[in-house]
Amino acid sequence: MSRIGKKPLSLPKDVKVEVKDGSVYVEGPKGKLNRPVSSRINIELKDNQVFVTRVSDIKTDKALHGLYRRLIQNMVTGVTDGFSKVLLVNGVGYRAELKGKNLLLNLGFSNPIEYAVPEGVGVAVEANNRIIVSSIDRQRLGQVCAEIRSLRPPEPYKGKGIRYEKEFVRRKIGKTGVK
């Protein structure tokens, strides 16, 4: 049995979870989230706890068991606390600024890049080189951060580009010029 899937998920008192029409709905102080659930997974609510069970012991059901328990846990955490990630912009002349709902990035190209921030995601810029992205949906947060990072990923020679705050960029030694 899945070690994560078999653990019951305790709900905070200000969070409501509802299962209907093949989807799970979570509502809390920061907002509402919903996610469709596989027909191979059963979700039950008892005594302010969520129990996730599977239909059979085949390999795909075992994989889905822990997955859906964790997805529901992420939804509960999102509507209570929310999630955030920090991106750092490294490079001479590289900077970021917020222009309305768009993120304006100068990343060494001839023109600045204007990234339209999707609905449900918050972006803040500190000191022109620190971007804080926050959302209640963990999957959407990760996707937005990956899209921003892909505009100029960190390069291994000078370390220029956009990277996550705790990401380690392995540096390479360039040409020495010795013959």
C-alpha positions in Angstrom: 0.0 0.0 0.0 1.1 3.5 -0.7 2.8 5.1 2.4 1.5 8.5 1.5 -1.9 7.4 0.2 -2.9 5.5 3.3 -2.4 8.4 5.7 -5.6 10.3 6.4 -5.5 14.0 5.6 -6.6 16.2 8.5 -8.5 19.4 7.5 -8.1 22.8 9.2 -11.4 24.1 10.6 -11.7 26.9 8.0 -11.4 24.5 4.9 -14.3 22.8 3.2 -13.8 19.7 1.0 -16.5 18.4 -1.2 -16.5 15.4 -3.7 -19.1 15.4 -6.4 -19.4 14.6 -10.2 -15.9 13.0 -10.3 -14.2 16.1 -8.9 -12.9 17.3 -5.6 -13.6 20.9 -4.5 -11.6 22.6 -1.8 -12.6 26.0 -0.4 -10.7 28.0 2.1 -9.8 31.6 3.2 -7.6 32.3 0.2 -9.9 30.9 -2.5 -11.4 27.9 -4.2 -9.7 25.0 -6.1 -11.1 22.0 -7.9 -9.6 19.0 -9.7 -11.1 16.1 -11.5 -10.4 12.7 -9.9 -9.8 9.4 -11.6 -12.6 6.8 -11.4 -10.0 4.4 -10.1 -9.7 6.4 -6.8 -12.3 6.8 -4.1 -12.3 9.9 -1.8 -14.2 9.8 1.5 -14.8 12.5 4.1 -15.2 11.4 7.8 -14.8 13.4 11.0 -13.0 16.3 9.4 -10.5 14.0 7.6 -10.1 12.9 4.0 -9.4 9.3 3.2 -8.1 8.3 -0.2 -8.5 4.6 -1.3 -8.0 2.8 -4.6 -10.2 0.3 -6.4 -7.5 -2.4 -7.0 -3.9 -3.3 -6.5 -2.7 -2.9 -10.1 0.4 -0.8 -10.7 -1.4 2.3 -12.1 -3.9 2.4 -9.2 -1.0 2.2 -6.7 0.6 5.2 -8.5 -2.6 7.2 -8.5 -3.3 6.5 -4.9 -0.4 8.5 -3.5 -0.7 11.1 -6.3 -4.3 12.1 -5.5 -3.7 12.2 -1.8 -0.8 14.6 -2.3 -2.8 16.7 -4.8 -5.6 17.1 -2.3 -3.0 18.0 0.4 -1.5 20.6 -1.9 -5.0 22.1 -2.6 -5.7 22.3 1.1 -2.3 24.0 1.8 -2.9 26.4 -1.1 -6.2 27.6 0.1 -5.0 28.1 3.7 -1.4 29.4 3.3 -0.6 29.6 -0.5 2.6 28.9 -2.3 5.4 31.2 -3.5 8.7 30.9 -5.3 11.6 33.4 -5.8 13.4 33.9 -9.1 16.7 35.8 -9.3 17.8 37.7 -12.4 21.6 37.7 -12.7 23.6 39.6 -15.3 24.9 43.1 -16.1 22.0 45.2 -17.3 19.5 42.4 -16.6 16.5 43.6 -14.7 12.8 43.1 -14.1 9.9 45.4 -13.4 6.2 45.2 -13.1 4.2 47.2 -15.6 0.5 46.8 -14.8 -0.3 43.1 -14.9 2.7 42.4 -17.2 6.3 41.5 -16.2 8.8 43.5 -18.2 12.2 41.8 -18.4 15.4 43.2 -19.8 17.6 40.1 -20.4 20.3 41.2 -22.8 18.2 40.9 -26.0 17.7 43.9 -28.3 14.1 44.4 -27.0 12.6 43.9 -23.6 10.4 40.9 -23.1 6.9 41.5 -21.8 5.4 38.4 -20.0 1.7 38.5 -19.4 1.0 37.1 -15.9 -1.9 34.6 -16.0 -5.0 35.0 -13.8 -4.7 33.6 -10.3 -0.9 34.2 -10.0 0.6 37.1 -8.2 4.0 38.6 -9.1 6.1 41.1 -7.1 9.5 42.6 -8.0 12.1 43.6 -5.4 15.3 45.5 -6.2 15.0 44.9 -10.0 16.5 41.5 -9.8 14.3 39.5 -7.5 10.9 38.2 -8.7 8.5 36.7 -6.2 5.7 34.6 -7.8 2.8 33.4 -5.6 -0.4 31.5 -6.1 -2.8 29.1 -4.3 -2.4 26.5 -7.1 0.9 24.8 -6.9 0.9 23.4 -10.4 0.1 26.8 -12.0 2.8 28.4 -9.9 5.4 26.0 -11.0 4.4 26.4 -14.7 4.6 30.2 -14.6 8.0 30.1 -12.9 9.3 27.6 -15.5 8.0 29.8 -18.3 9.7 32.9 -16.9 12.9 31.0 -16.3 12.9 29.6 -19.9 13.1 33.2 -21.3 16.8 33.2 -20.3 17.9 30.1 -18.4 21.2 30.4 -16.4 24.3 29.7 -18.6 27.2 27.8 -17.1 30.1 30.2 -18.0 29.2 33.5 -16.4 26.0 32.5 -14.5 23.9 35.0 -16.4 20.1 34.4 -16.7 17.1 33.7 -14.5 17.4 31.0 -11.8 15.4 29.9 -8.8 16.6 31.3 -5.4 18.1 28.1 -4.1 19.1 26.6 -7.4 22.8 25.8 -7.8 24.2 26.6 -11.3 27.3 24.5 -12.0 29.9 26.7 -13.5 32.3 25.7 -16.2 35.8 27.0 -16.8 36.1 28.8 -20.2 39.0 28.7 -22.6 42.4 29.5 -21.1 44.0 30.8 -24.2 47.1 28.6 -23.6 48.5 26.8 -26.6 
